[in-house]
Amino acid sequence: MGLDSVGGLAVHEILSKLGSESTAAVGCVSKRFRDWAADDSLWSNFCADELDLFSPEDPLGNPTPTFKVAYQVWREAFGMYPWPLVRRVKKCWGRLKSWLSTNFPEALATLRKGASEDEIKKLENSLRVNLPLPTRVLYRFCDGQELHSGNFSASMRGSPLGLIGGYSFNNHIVNVFLLPLNQVMIETKDIVRQLRISGRSKYIVVAASSTYSEKIFFLNCANGQLYVGTQSLMHDGEMIPCVPNALINVVPNLLGSQLQDAMLLWLEEHGRRLHNGIIKVREEGKIRSISLFPEETPHCTTAVTNGVKVRASAVLVPECSDLQDESDKYLFSYSIRMSLLPEGCIINGMSFPSCQLYWRRWIFRANGFVINDINGEAVIGKFPLLRPGEEEFIYESCTPLPSSSGSVEGSLTFVPGRFAT
C-alpha cells in the first residue's frame, strides 16, 4: 500500500513523528504531500518543541504569517550554526528571560536585542579574535545589557540591575552585568593591553561589575574558557577559571548539541540556580538586585533553635583573593540571616514575643586546622531584636582561607525579650 492511499490524519501523525527536516523533505515529493507538509499545526508543534516558540514570529520578535514561515526564517537566520546549538542557546536565553519577567522585570528591560553577524564580525576584526561558536550564538540572541550608570543610593555607585548579580559586605559592593559588544571592544582594549600574561590577545572582557568594586570576567577565545580576575589581576594577570576544562568543547562536530564553551555553560548554570531558587532577588530599601548568596540547600544551611531560625551561606570573592598568598589565598564572604518564627522564642515551655542577639562565636577551618576563632558581643556592632513576622536580619562579612574549601561552625546567643534599646 502506497502512502498516497493513507488518510490525511494518519499522514499528519507520521509527519509529526518524523520531525521538521523530514517533513520539509516529504513536501518535495508531490503536490499532495506538499499540502500535507504545509499544515501549520505541524509547524506550530515544531516551533514549540525546537524553539519554545508559541506564536509565529521571527528572531527579532516580528510576527510572521504562519508558523511554517517563522520556522523557515529562524533556520535561515541561523543557518551558519549547528541547529542543536541554536536550539540550546534559545532555551538558555528563554529560561533567563522567563525568570526575569516574573522576578526582576527591571533587569529584563536592560537586555539588548540580538547582535547581527556584521556586528560580531566588526568586533572580531577590531580585536583580532574569533569568538567560539556558542558565544557567537549567545550574542546573536542577546547583545548584553544596556545599563545607565549613576548613584542608586548613597552607598552604591553604578547599577544594581546586573544579570549576573553580586554581593555586598563591609564596603565592598559588586554587581556584575553582561557587556554589549560595543563595550566589549572598549573594555578589552583598555584592560587586556595592561595584563601581564602570555597570549593576552586571545582574551576579551565579557562581564564586569558596574560598581567601584571591580570584578572582571574574561573569555579566552582560543580555548573557550571563562576566567575571573583576582586581586593580582593587573599586577601579574592572575585569573581563576570559572568552568572545569573537561566540560568545554569548542570544536564543531556532528553532535552540535555537545558544542559548548564556558560562557554558555556559565549562563545555563546561572539560569538553573535562578529557576531553582538557589539565588534570588534581594531588596534593600528601594534597591533590588540578584544576590549570589545561596538561599537553598545544599549551598545554604538552616538551623532552628527555640523558635529562632538562622540561615547561613557563603560565596567566593575572587576579586579579593590572591593565589600567591599562602595563608590568605581565597577570600570568602558569608551571609547570616536570622528571624523569629511565628510562635516566638520558646524557653522551657515559655513563649516570648521577641528575643535579642547578645553574643556570637564563629570557628573557621581549612585543611583540618582552625583558621579563625571569632568570639564576642554583637554582629557588625549591632544587637538585632527579632520579632515574629518581621523580615530577616541580615549581616555579611568575610574571612580569608588558605584553601578553596573550608567550613564554619558556631553559635548565636539570644536573650528572651530584650535587653537593650
Disulfide bonds with the S-S distance in Angstrom:
none
